[in-house]
Amino acid sequence: MSILTAPVSVDSRELEGRVAVVTGGASGMGLATVHALARRGATVAVFDLAVLGDGDLASLPADRVRPVAVDVTDGDQVDRAFASLLAEQPGLDILVNAAGVAPPTPFEFITENEWSRVLAVNVNGTFLCCRRAVPAMRSGGWGRIVNFSSTAGKTISTAGGAHYTTAKHGVLGLTRHLAKAYGPDGVTVNAVCPGLIDTPMTRGLLPEESLEKATRSFPVPRVGQPWEVAELVAFLASDRAAYITGAAVDINGGDLIV
């Protein structure tokens, strides 16, 4: 079974005609989100430093996905990418901020540069993309922003460092502020808070035995799959979630209740 796509048929076209941007969409939960949105009919611009391989998108219509090389920490690059997209498309409907980094450096060994880099990717990148997306969504009278926080945004990080925990708390604060500000304009802003999900980032932080040990006590005793997070994001990006905003939705196998 693919870790990117749901093991059930998704034939809904509920996002037909919608234009989406997914940051960090070249791998992990971001890539699974690209699949989930495109399979529902959205046209998706993938903002990432990495290059998508043909195999990553083989099951998707070629005209549904547009890879764009963007460093989300660079405001000029973000501005140019959005300007180019909006010059070609009639508007922007969905923004998913999935780009993130989570080095496991112990607190006393975190350098200023590393601290700044982690906050730049996880918080500044979210801010820079939201700053460009909000005016386009307000203009269209409809928008969905889904920011990636983490269980680290609710408690502390399982594997990442103190800078990652700090960043993911910051994402939740930004999410709530934007939800309050732009709800009257038809724009909802929510966060997803994944726990331990089977991604290259997680595998790079925790070996197999550590993952199994960590998840054994969960009410759902396993590692989560990227497609499961992507399905939640797709729901929050749809009309079905029109009355949900400012939420921080857990998807962690019950980790926080044990």
ChimeraX attribute file (.defattr): number of C-alpha atoms within 10 A of each C-alpha:
attribute: neighborCount
match mode: 1-to-1
recipient: residues
	/A:1	6
	/A:2	10
	/A:3	16
	/A:4	24
	/A:5	23
	/A:6	18
	/A:7	11
	/A:8	6
	/A:9	7
	/A:10	11
	/A:11	9
	/A:12	10
	/A:13	13
	/A:14	18
	/A:15	21
	/A:16	14
	/A:17	13
	/A:18	22
	/A:19	23
	/A:20	28
	/A:21	29
	/A:22	25
	/A:23	29
	/A:24	27
	/A:25	29
	/A:26	24
	/A:27	22
	/A:28	23
	/A:29	29
	/A:30	30
	/A:31	24
	/A:32	26
	/A:33	31
	/A:34	33
	/A:35	27
	/A:36	26
	/A:37	31
	/A:38	24
	/A:39	23
	/A:40	19
	/A:41	19
	/A:42	24
	/A:43	26
	/A:44	24
	/A:45	22
	/A:46	26
	/A:47	27
	/A:48	22
	/A:49	17
	/A:50	16
	/A:51	14
	/A:52	18
	/A:53	10
	/A:54	9
	/A:55	8
	/A:56	15
	/A:57	17
	/A:58	9
	/A:59	11
	/A:60	15
	/A:61	12
	/A:62	11
	/A:63	9
	/A:64	18
	/A:65	20
	/A:66	14
	/A:67	19
	/A:68	19
	/A:69	15
	/A:70	21
	/A:71	20
	/A:72	29
	/A:73	22
	/A:74	14
	/A:75	18
	/A:76	12
	/A:77	15
	/A:78	21
	/A:79	18
	/A:80	12
	/A:81	21
	/A:82	19
	/A:83	12
	/A:84	11
	/A:85	19
	/A:86	15
	/A:87	10
	/A:88	9
	/A:89	11
	/A:90	13
	/A:91	17
	/A:92	26
	/A:93	26
	/A:94	30
	/A:95	26
	/A:96	29
	/A:97	28
	/A:98	27
	/A:99	27
	/A:100	23
	/A:101	18
	/A:102	22
	/A:103	18
	/A:104	18
	/A:105	17
	/A:106	11
	/A:107	11
	/A:108	7
	/A:109	8
	/A:110	16
	/A:111	11
	/A:112	8
	/A:113	8
	/A:114	14
	/A:115	19
	/A:116	13
	/A:117	16
	/A:118	23
	/A:119	24
	/A:120	20
	/A:121	22
	/A:122	28
	/A:123	28
	/A:124	21
	/A:125	23
	/A:126	27
	/A:127	21
	/A:128	19
	/A:129	24
	/A:130	21
	/A:131	14
	/A:132	17
	/A:133	24
	/A:134	23
	/A:135	14
	/A:136	18
	/A:137	23
	/A:138	18
	/A:139	13
	/A:140	16
	/A:141	13
	/A:142	19
	/A:143	29
	/A:144	28
	/A:145	29
	/A:146	28
	/A:147	29
	/A:148	28
	/A:149	31
	/A:150	28
	/A:151	24
	/A:152	22
	/A:153	23
	/A:154	16
	/A:155	12
	/A:156	17
	/A:157	20
	/A:158	15
	/A:159	18
	/A:160	20
	/A:161	20
	/A:162	21
	/A:163	25
	/A:164	28
	/A:165	24
	/A:166	19
	/A:167	26
	/A:168	27
	/A:169	20
	/A:170	17
	/A:171	25
	/A:172	24
	/A:173	14
	/A:174	20
	/A:175	26
	/A:176	18
	/A:177	13
	/A:178	19
	/A:179	20
	/A:180	14
	/A:181	12
	/A:182	18
	/A:183	19
	/A:184	11
	/A:185	15
	/A:186	17
	/A:187	24
	/A:188	30
	/A:189	30
	/A:190	27
	/A:191	27
	/A:192	24
	/A:193	21
	/A:194	25
	/A:195	24
	/A:196	24
	/A:197	23
	/A:198	18
	/A:199	18
	/A:200	11
	/A:201	17
	/A:202	19
	/A:203	14
	/A:204	13
	/A:205	16
	/A:206	17
	/A:207	10
	/A:208	12
	/A:209	8
	/A:210	12
	/A:211	18
	/A:212	14
	/A:213	12
	/A:214	17
	/A:215	20
	/A:216	13
	/A:217	14
	/A:218	17
	/A:219	14
	/A:220	13
	/A:221	15
	/A:222	19
	/A:223	20
	/A:224	20
	/A:225	21
	/A:226	25
	/A:227	25
	/A:228	21
	/A:229	24
	/A:230	25
	/A:231	18
	/A:232	17
	/A:233	27
	/A:234	25
	/A:235	15
	/A:236	26
	/A:237	27
	/A:238	18
	/A:239	13
	/A:240	11
	/A:241	14
	/A:242	17
	/A:243	9
	/A:244	13
	/A:245	23
	/A:246	20
	/A:247	18
	/A:248	24
	/A:249	18
	/A:250	20
	/A:251	20
	/A:252	23
	/A:253	20
	/A:254	15
	/A:255	19
	/A:256	14
	/A:257	8
	/A:258	7
